[in-house]
Amino acid sequence: MRRHHRDMLSYHWDHMNYLEKTIEELEEQIDNLLSPYRKQVELLDTIPGVNKNAAATFIAEMGVDMSVVKSSKHLASWAGVCPGNNESAGKKNKQNHTRK
C-alpha cells in the first residue's frame, strides 16, 4: 500500500465521520421538531409496519389536522397508495398502478 492509498483511505474515513456526525445532528433536529407531536407519533407507531421514521414522514407530509381530509379513501388517493380506476367504454386500462 503506497502513501497515495493511505491518504485516500484517510480522506474517505474523514468523510464518513463527517456524514455520520451530520446524520446524528439531523436526527436530533427531527426529534426536537417532533416533540410537540409525541402523542401522534406514539399512535402512528402502533400501526403495523409504521415505525418512528415513517410516523415522522407522515406528520411532515400530511400534518396532524385530519379535519381537512374528507375520508380515508381521499387520504389514500392523496398519498398515492390506491390505484386509479381508468375505464373507457367498459374496458379497463391495464396501466393502473400506485405511485412510488
CYANA upper distance limits for C-alpha pairs under 8 A (distance plus 0.5 A):
  1 MET  CA      5 HIS  CA      6.58
  1 MET  CA      6 ARG  CA      7.55
  2 ARG  CA      6 ARG  CA      7.01
  3 ARG  CA      7 ASP  CA      6.66
  4 HIS  CA      8 MET  CA      6.67
  5 HIS  CA      9 LEU  CA      6.65
  6 ARG  CA     10 SER  CA      6.65
  7 ASP  CA     11 TYR  CA      6.72
  8 MET  CA     12 HIS  CA      6.71
  9 LEU  CA     13 TRP  CA      6.53
 10 SER  CA     14 ASP  CA      6.64
 11 TYR  CA     15 HIS  CA      6.67
 12 HIS  CA     16 MET  CA      6.64
 13 TRP  CA     17 ASN  CA      6.75
 14 ASP  CA     18 TYR  CA      6.72
 15 HIS  CA     19 LEU  CA      6.72
 16 MET  CA     20 GLU  CA      6.66
 17 ASN  CA     21 LYS  CA      6.66
 18 TYR  CA     22 THR  CA      6.66
 19 LEU  CA     23 ILE  CA      6.62
 20 GLU  CA     24 GLU  CA      6.75
 21 LYS  CA     25 GLU  CA      6.77
 22 THR  CA     26 LEU  CA      6.68
 23 ILE  CA     27 GLU  CA      6.61
 24 GLU  CA     28 GLU  CA      6.67
 25 GLU  CA     29 GLN  CA      6.71
 26 LEU  CA     30 ILE  CA      6.65
 27 GLU  CA     31 ASP  CA      6.67
 28 GLU  CA     32 ASN  CA      6.74
 29 GLN  CA     33 LEU  CA      6.72
 30 ILE  CA     34 LEU  CA      6.60
 31 ASP  CA     35 SER  CA      6.77
 34 LEU  CA     38 ARG  CA      6.98
 34 LEU  CA     56 ALA  CA      7.76
 37 TYR  CA     41 VAL  CA      6.68
 38 ARG  CA     42 GLU  CA      6.64
 39 LYS  CA     43 LEU  CA      6.75
 40 GLN  CA     44 LEU  CA      6.62
 40 GLN  CA     64 VAL  CA      8.08
 41 VAL  CA     45 ASP  CA      6.49
 41 VAL  CA     52 LYS  CA      7.22
 41 VAL  CA     55 ALA  CA      6.12
 41 VAL  CA     56 ALA  CA      7.48
 42 GLU  CA     46 THR  CA      7.14
 43 LEU  CA     47 ILE  CA      7.98
 44 LEU  CA     50 VAL  CA      7.19
 44 LEU  CA     51 ASN  CA      8.20
 44 LEU  CA     55 ALA  CA      6.20
 45 ASP  CA     50 VAL  CA      5.96
 45 ASP  CA     51 ASN  CA      5.66
 45 ASP  CA     52 LYS  CA      6.57
 45 ASP  CA     55 ALA  CA      6.99
 46 THR  CA     50 VAL  CA      7.76
 50 VAL  CA     54 ALA  CA      6.07
 50 VAL  CA     55 ALA  CA      6.97
 51 ASN  CA     55 ALA  CA      6.64
 52 LYS  CA     56 ALA  CA      6.66
 53 ASN  CA     57 THR  CA      6.81
 54 ALA  CA     58 PHE  CA      6.66
 55 ALA  CA     59 ILE  CA      6.73
 56 ALA  CA     60 ALA  CA      6.57
 57 THR  CA     61 GLU  CA      6.52
 58 PHE  CA     62 MET  CA      6.23
 58 PHE  CA     63 GLY  CA      7.61
 59 ILE  CA     63 GLY  CA      5.02
 59 ILE  CA     64 VAL  CA      6.56
 69 VAL  CA     74 HIS  CA      7.12
 69 VAL  CA     75 LEU  CA      6.77
 70 LYS  CA     74 HIS  CA      6.62
 70 LYS  CA     75 LEU  CA      8.19
 71 SER  CA     75 LEU  CA      6.94
 72 SER  CA     76 ALA  CA      6.63
 73 LYS  CA     77 SER  CA      6.57
 74 HIS  CA     78 TRP  CA      6.61
 75 LEU  CA     79 ALA  CA      6.57
 76 ALA  CA     80 GLY  CA      6.63
 76 ALA  CA     81 VAL  CA      5.98
 76 ALA  CA     82 CYS  CA      6.52
 77 SER  CA     81 VAL  CA      6.72
 77 SER  CA     82 CYS  CA      6.14
 80 GLY  CA     98 THR  CA      6.38
 80 GLY  CA     99 ARG  CA      5.85
 80 GLY  CA    100 LYS  CA      8.32
 81 VAL  CA     98 THR  CA      5.93
 81 VAL  CA     99 ARG  CA      7.10
 82 CYS  CA     97 HIS  CA      8.28
 82 CYS  CA     98 THR  CA      6.30
 83 PRO  CA     96 ASN  CA      6.08
 83 PRO  CA     97 HIS  CA      5.52
 83 PRO  CA     98 THR  CA      5.48
 84 GLY  CA     96 ASN  CA      6.23
 84 GLY  CA     97 HIS  CA      7.55
 84 GLY  CA     98 THR  CA      8.23
 85 ASN  CA     92 LYS  CA      8.19
 85 ASN  CA     93 ASN  CA      8.48
 85 ASN  CA     96 ASN  CA      7.64
 86 ASN  CA     92 LYS  CA      6.46
 86 ASN  CA     93 ASN  CA      5.96
 86 ASN  CA     96 ASN  CA      7.76
 87 GLU  CA     91 LYS  CA      5.98
 87 GLU  CA     92 LYS  CA      4.89
 87 GLU  CA     93 ASN  CA      6.40
 88 SER  CA     92 LYS  CA      7.01
 88 SER  CA     93 ASN  CA      8.15
